[in-house]
Amino acid sequence: MAPPFQIIHLPIIDSTSTYLKSMTMAAEFTCITADEQTAGRGRQSNRWHSARGEGLCLSVLLRPPAAATGISLISLLAAVATAEALGDVGRERLTGIDIKWPNDVLIGERKIAGILVETVGYGVEERLRVIVGIGVNLHQTSFPAPLAETATSFKIETGSQIEVTAFRDRLLERLAHWYGRWVDGQMAAIVRRWSELSSYALGKEVMVTLDSGRLTGRTAGIDEDGSLLLLTESGQLRRILAGEVARLRVGEGQR
C-alpha cells in the first residue's frame, strides 16, 4: 500500500524544495507542488526552468530511519521512479527513456526530468530529513536558449499532452515503492533496476567533470552505494562519488 502523501499545492512559489525545507515539523511524505517556480534549482547549482503550467514541479519529504545507510541511493531510486512513471503514462508514445548518472532522465540525450536530493537536519539531535525535488517537462513546445539544445518535453516527444495530476500520482506511487525497498535494505535491487534503465551504466564513453578536473573513460557499472565506476583511458578503475557526466562524442578526448 502506498503511503498517505499529504499534498500541498501552490500556484506559484520560488522553490518547492526551499518551501518544504522550512517546514521543520512536517510529516514524512509531505509533498509540495506548484504550477510555477520562480527560482527552481537543479544539480550543480543550475536553475530549473519551470514556467506556469508547463511541467510538474514537486518536492517530497522523507525521514529515513536513524540507522539507515546508503543515503546516496535515494538519488538513484528517485530517477528510477521518474523513468518508470514516464514509461507507464507514455506507453508506446514515449520511447527511448534513459537515465544519465546519477539522476537525469533523458529522451534521446535530451533532459526531460531533473532531480535534486538534499539532506538537512534540525534541532539538538539533528534528525535527518531528505528532500527529493523532481521537475518534469510535460507541456513545453520550446525552451529558451541554451536549453533548446539540451531539453525536451512529453509534448515535444509525443505530440500530445498528459493529465498532470494522474502523472503526479503515478510518480509518487513509484517513488514510495522504491523508497520502501530502500528502507528494507534492498540496495542491490535499486542498483539493478537503475542499470536496466540506463545506457550509461555500462560501456558508455563519457567525460566526467570533477572539482579537480576532467576524466574520460568508459563506464563500468554502478557500485553498491550508487557510485559510478569509470575505467579511465589509462586503465585505472575510478569510483565517482560526485561529478557531471557527459556522453563523449567522436573526436573528443582527454584535455
N, C-alpha and C positions, 0 to 999 in steps of 0.2 A: 504494500500500500504506500502511495506517495505521501510525504509529509504534508502537514497543513500549512502551506505558504500563506503568509499574511502579505497581500499585495497592496501597496500604496501607489496610486497613480497620480502624477502631477503633469499639468500641461507643459510647463517649461521650467527648467532648472539649470544651474551651472553644470553640475555633475551628479549623477545618481550615486556614484560611489562616495563622493565628498559628503553628500547629504546623509547617506547611511552611516558613514564613519562617525558623524556627530551624534548618532542615536546610540549612546553608550549602553543603554539598558534594553535595547531591542532584543526580541526573542530570536532564536535561531530560525532560519528560513524566512525572515522578513525580506521582502522583495520590493525595491523601489523601481518604478518605471516612469518614463517621461516621453511626451510627444517630441520634445526638442531639448537638446543640451546646448548651452552656450559656451561651455568650457570642458567638453568631454576629453578624457585623457586615454592614451594608449600606452603601449610599452615604449621604452627608450625615450620617455618624456614627449612623445609625439602627440599631437592633437588629433582627436577622433571627430571627423566631420559628421554631424548628425542634425540635419535640417528638419524642420517640423513635418511630421507625418510621413517621412520617407524611410524610416527604419525602425528597428526595435532597439531601445536603449534600456538596459536593466542592470541592477546590481543586487546580489543576494548575500545575506549574512549567514556565515557558517560558524559554528562554535565547536571545533574539534575537541575530542576527549583529551584530558590532560596528558595522557600517556601516548598520544598519537605521534607517529613518526612518518617520515616521507611526505612532509607538507608540500614539497615542490611538485608532487604528483597531482595536486589539485589543479594546477595549471593545465596539465595534460588531459585530465579527465573532463575538464570544462570544454576543451576543444573537441574531445570525442562526443560529448553530449550535443554540442552545437552542430557538428557534422552529421550526426545521426538524425537530429531533428530536421535539418535541411533536407536530408535524403528522404525522410518519411513524408514530409509535406510536398516535396518536389517530385517524388517518384520518377516517372520516365521523362519528365520535363527538365529536370536539373541533373546534368551528368558531369562527371569529372571532378567530383568533390575531393579535395586533397587537404592535408594539414602540413604546414611548414613548421618545423620545430621552433619554439615549443608549442605554440597555440594559435598561429594564424590559420584561419580556414580559407581556402582558396578554391577558385574555379578557373582552370586554365592559367595558372600562375598569377591571377589577379585576386586581390583580397575581397572576400565577401563578408567576413566577420573577423573581429578582433577581440581579444580577451586580455584583461588586466587583473591580476590577482594580487591583493595587498594583505599583509598581515599586520595587525595592530593589537596593542594591549592596553589595559586601563586599570586603574586602582592599585592598591598596595600589592596585590598578588599578581598583577599584570596578566589577568586571564586573557588567553589568546582569542582573538576574533579574526576570521578570514573573510574578506570582502571580494567577491567574484563579480567583476564588471564585464558585461558582454554587450557588444554592439554588432548588429547585423544589418547589412544593407538590403533593403527589401524593394522599395518602390522607386528608387532613383533611376532616372533615364540618362543622366550625365553627371559628371563630377568636375569640380573646379581644378585648375592646374595647381600642383603637379599630379593630383590624384587621378586624373583622367587616364594616365598611363599605367596605373597600378591597381585600380579598384574596379569592382563590378558589383552588380546587384541581382537579386532574384528576377526583377523586371527585365533587366538587360539580357539576362541569360535565357529566360523562358518566354518573354513577351507577354507575361501575364502577372497579375497581382496576387497577393496572398492575404488571407484573413489574419491580421496581426495577433489578435487575442488567441486564436487557435494555435498559431505557431508559438506564441509565448508559453502557453500551457504545455505544449509538447516538449519544448526546450527545458522547462522546469522539471517535467517528469523524467527526462533523460538525465538531467543534472542530479536529481535526487537518487536515481538508480545507481549511477556511478559513484557518487559520494558515499552511498550506503555500502558499496563494495569496498571502498577505500577504508571506511570506518571498521569494516570487518577484517581488514588486513589483506585483502585480495589485490596486492600491488601488482603481481605478475599478470593478472587478468587485465588490468588497466594498461600496462605497457604493451601487452599482446594486442589489445584492441586498437590502441593508438597506432601501432606498427602496421596493422592491417589496413588502416585508413590513410596512411601517409606514404607517398612515394619518396619522401625524404628520409625514411627510416634506414634504408639500406641501399648502398651502391650509388647514391646521388653525388655528383661532383658539385661541391659547394665552396663558397668563400664565407668564412666566419669572421666577423668584426668583433674584436675584444677591446677592452680598455687599453691593453698593452700592444695592440697592433692587429694584423690580419693573418689568418691561416687559410690555406687552401688544401683540399683533400677530398676524400670520398667517405661518405657516411658509412658507419659500420655497426649501426644498431643503437638501441636505447638502453642505458643502464637501469638497474632496478629502482634507482631513485629519480629517474627521469632525465638524467644527464645524457647529452648527445655524445656518442663515440665517433671520433673522427680519425681516419687513417690519413696522416698528412703525406705530402709529396715526398718527404724524406723517409717515410716508412714508420714513423712514430705514431703510436695509438694515443690520442689525447681524449680526456674527458672534458666536455664543455659544460660548465655549470650555468653560465650566463653569456649571452652574446647574440648578435644579429646575424642570421643565416640568409644567404642569397644563393640562388642557383648559379653555378659557374657556366658561363656560355663559351662557345667555341672562340678560341683566340685570347681568352682571359687566363691569367695565371698569377703566380705569386709576385708581389711587387716589393 
